[in-house]
C-alpha cells in the first residue's frame, strides 16, 4: 500500500534509453515508478541497477500496442499502489531511412502502432484512472521529438507520429481540465542513448550531406521530466524543447 505522500508514476519504454533515465531520476526524486516495456529482462535490469532505490522501481512487462496488455498494466498498478499520479508516454520506435516510395505499409503501420496508438492506449487508461481516483487528477507527459517540429530526411513515418503526438497532447490537456489532469510534451533532440547516439558519427542533413552532431547527457532529460512532473496540477509545461545546444535545429544549423 502506498503511503499518504507516495507518488506513483508509469513510464513506458522503460527498459532502456530515455525511459530508463527518466525512471531513475523520478525514483531518486521519491517517486514510485512502474516500468513498462516489452522486454522483461531489460526492465528487470533497470530495477536491479537502481542502487539505493529498493522498492522505488517496479517492472510490469507490457506491449503498448495491445489494448488488453495496456489495461492490465494500469489495473496492476492500481492494485499495487491504489493510484496513478504520472504517466510518461515514452515508448517509441523509428524506421529505416528510405525514400517515401520505398516505405512498406507494414513498416508504416508498425511505427504508428507503437508511437501513436500505444501513446493513445496508455493515455486513455491513465485518464480513466486519474479521473476516478481520489484525490482526483494527475499528469501525463508525452515524449515528442525535435521531429514534432522539423523532420529529418527520409523519416516520414516517425515524423508523422511525432507531429500527431502534439495533437494528442493538446487534446488531452484540453479534455483533462475538468478533472485536474494536466498534459504536456517534451521534445528531445540528440540525447546520448543507444537510439540517439548515432548522430555523433553522422546524421543526414536537409542539404543531402551527412555530418556529425553534438549530443547531450540523457540525465538532463530525466531532470527536465522531473521538473515537469513536480509542478502542482494548477501549473503545466505545455511544451518543452530540450536539445543539445549546438545541434542543427535553431536557424537550421
C-alpha positions in Angstrom: 0.0 0.0 0.0 1.3 3.5 -0.8 2.0 5.9 1.9 0.0 9.1 2.1 2.6 11.1 0.3 3.7 8.4 -2.2 3.6 9.5 -5.8 3.1 6.8 -8.5 4.4 7.1 -12.0 4.1 4.8 -15.0 7.0 5.1 -17.6 6.6 3.3 -20.9 9.6 2.2 -22.9 11.3 1.9 -19.5 13.8 -0.7 -20.3 16.5 1.5 -21.9 17.5 5.0 -23.0 15.3 7.9 -22.1 12.7 5.8 -20.4 15.3 4.2 -18.1 16.9 7.6 -17.4 13.6 9.2 -16.5 12.6 6.3 -14.3 15.9 6.5 -12.4 15.5 10.3 -12.0 11.9 10.0 -10.8 12.8 7.3 -8.3 15.7 9.3 -7.0 13.3 12.1 -6.5 11.0 10.0 -4.4 8.5 8.7 -6.9 7.5 5.0 -7.1 7.9 4.1 -10.7 6.3 1.4 -12.7 8.4 0.5 -15.7 6.5 -0.8 -18.7 8.0 -2.3 -21.8 8.1 -5.5 -23.9 11.5 -6.8 -22.8 11.2 -8.3 -19.3 14.9 -8.8 -18.9 15.6 -5.1 -19.8 13.1 -3.9 -17.3 14.4 -6.1 -14.6 18.0 -4.9 -15.3 16.9 -1.3 -14.8 15.2 -2.2 -11.5 18.3 -4.1 -10.4 20.6 -1.2 -11.4 18.7 1.3 -9.2 21.3 1.3 -6.4 19.7 2.6 -3.2 16.3 2.7 -4.8 14.9 -0.6 -3.4 11.1 -0.6 -3.7 11.0 2.5 -5.9 11.2 0.7 -9.2 8.7 -1.9 -10.3 8.7 -3.8 -13.7 5.5 -4.8 -15.5 6.1 -6.2 -18.9 3.7 -4.5 -21.4 3.1 -4.3 -25.1 1.7 -0.8 -25.6 0.2 -1.7 -29.0 -2.0 -4.3 -27.3 -5.2 -3.0 -25.7 -5.5 -5.8 -23.2 -1.9 -5.5 -22.2 -2.2 -1.8 -21.5 -5.3 -2.3 -19.5 -3.6 -5.0 -17.5 -0.7 -2.6 -16.8 -2.9 0.1 -15.3 -5.1 -2.4 -13.5 -2.0 -4.0 -11.9 -0.6 -0.5 -11.0 -3.8 0.5 -9.2 -4.0 -2.9 -7.4 -0.4 -2.4 -6.1 -0.4 1.3 -5.4 -4.0 2.5 -5.4 -3.5 5.3 -7.9 -1.5 6.8 -10.8 -0.2 10.3 -10.5 2.0 10.5 -13.6 2.3 8.8 -17.0 5.4 9.4 -19.1 4.4 8.2 -22.6 7.9 7.3 -23.9 7.7 4.1 -25.9 8.7 4.6 -29.5 10.5 3.2 -32.5 11.9 4.5 -35.7 12.0 3.1 -39.2 14.7 2.6 -41.8 15.7 5.8 -43.7 14.2 5.2 -47.1 12.5 7.3 -49.7 8.8 7.7 -49.4 8.0 5.5 -52.3 10.1 2.7 -50.8 8.5 2.6 -47.4 6.4 -0.5 -46.9 2.9 -0.3 -45.4 3.8 -2.8 -42.8 6.7 -0.7 -41.5 4.4 2.4 -41.5 1.8 0.6 -39.6 4.3 -0.7 -37.0 5.6 2.8 -36.3 2.1 4.2 -35.9 1.1 1.3 -33.7 3.9 1.9 -31.2 4.4 5.7 -31.4 0.9 6.9 -31.7 -1.7 4.1 -30.9 0.4 3.0 -28.0 0.5 6.5 -26.6 -3.3 6.8 -27.0 -4.0 3.5 -25.3 -1.8 4.4 -22.3 -3.3 7.9 -22.2 -6.8 6.5 -22.3 -6.2 4.2 -19.4 -4.3 6.8 -17.3 -7.1 9.3 -18.0 -9.7 6.8 -16.7 -7.7 6.1 -13.5 -6.9 9.8 -12.8 -10.5 10.8 -13.4 -11.9 8.3 -11.0 -9.3 8.3 -8.2 -9.4 10.4 -5.0 -7.9 12.9 -4.8 -8.8 13.3 -8.5 -6.3 14.2 -11.2 -2.7 13.6 -12.4 -0.3 14.4 -15.1 0.6 12.9 -18.5 3.8 13.8 -20.2 4.3 12.8 -23.8 7.7 12.3 -25.3 7.6 14.1 -28.6 10.8 14.9 -30.5 12.5 17.6 -32.4 10.8 15.8 -35.3 7.5 17.1 -33.9 8.6 20.4 -35.3 11.2 19.7 -38.1 11.7 16.3 -39.9 14.9 14.7 -40.7 15.3 13.5 -44.3 13.6 10.2 -45.2 11.7 9.8 -41.9 8.1 10.2 -42.9 6.6 7.6 -40.6 8.4 8.7 -37.4 7.9 12.4 -38.2 4.2 11.9 -38.8 3.7 10.1 -35.5 5.6 12.8 -33.6 3.5 15.6 -35.2 0.5 13.6 -34.2 1.7 13.3 -30.6 1.4 17.1 -30.4 -2.3 16.8 -31.3 -2.7 14.1 -28.7 -1.0 16.3 -26.1 -3.2 19.3 -26.8 -6.5 17.3 -26.9 -5.6 15.6 -23.6 -4.7 18.8 -22.0 -8.0 20.4 -23.1 -10.2 17.4 -22.1 -8.3 16.9 -18.9 -9.1 20.4 -17.4 -12.4 19.4 -15.9 -10.7 16.5 -14.0 -7.4 18.2 -12.9 -5.5 16.1 -15.4 -2.6 18.1 -16.9 -0.8 17.1 -20.1 2.4 18.4 -21.5 5.0 17.4 -24.1 8.8 17.3 -24.0 10.6 17.4 -27.4 14.1 16.0 -27.2 17.0 16.4 -29.5 20.2 14.3 -29.6 20.2 12.7 -26.1 23.0 10.2 -25.7 21.2 6.9 -25.8 21.5 3.7 -27.9 18.9 5.1 -30.2 20.1 8.7 -30.4 23.9 8.4 -30.2 24.2 7.6 -33.9 24.0 11.3 -34.6 27.5 11.7 -33.2 29.0 9.7 -36.0 26.9 11.3 -38.7 23.3 12.3 -39.3 21.5 13.1 -42.6 21.0 16.8 -43.2 18.4 18.6 -45.3 21.1 19.6 -47.8 21.9 16.0 -48.5 25.1 15.9 -46.5 25.9 13.6 -43.6 27.5 15.4 -40.7 28.2 14.5 -37.0 26.1 16.3 -34.5 26.6 17.1 -30.8 24.9 15.0 -28.1 23.7 15.9 -24.6 23.7 13.7 -21.5 20.4 11.7 -21.2 20.4 12.5 -17.5 19.3 16.0 -18.4 16.1 14.6 -19.9 15.5 12.9 -16.5 16.0 16.2 -14.7 13.6 18.0 -17.1 10.8 15.5 -16.8 11.2 15.6 -13.0 10.7 19.4 -13.2 7.5 19.0 -15.3 6.2 16.1 -13.1 6.7 18.0 -9.8 4.7 21.1 -10.7 1.4 21.4 -8.9 -1.6 20.4 -11.0 -2.5 24.1 -11.3 0.5 24.7 -13.4 1.7 22.9 -16.6 4.5 23.0 -19.1 2.6 22.6 -22.3 5.7 22.1 -24.4 9.4 21.9 -23.6 12.1 21.6 -26.1 15.3 20.1 -24.7 18.2 19.7 -27.1 22.0 19.6 -27.4 22.8 23.2 -27.6 24.8 23.1 -30.9 22.7 20.5 -32.8 21.3 21.7 -36.2 17.8 22.9 -35.4 17.7 26.6 -34.4 18.3 28.5 -37.5 18.6 25.2 -39.4 22.3 24.9 -38.4 
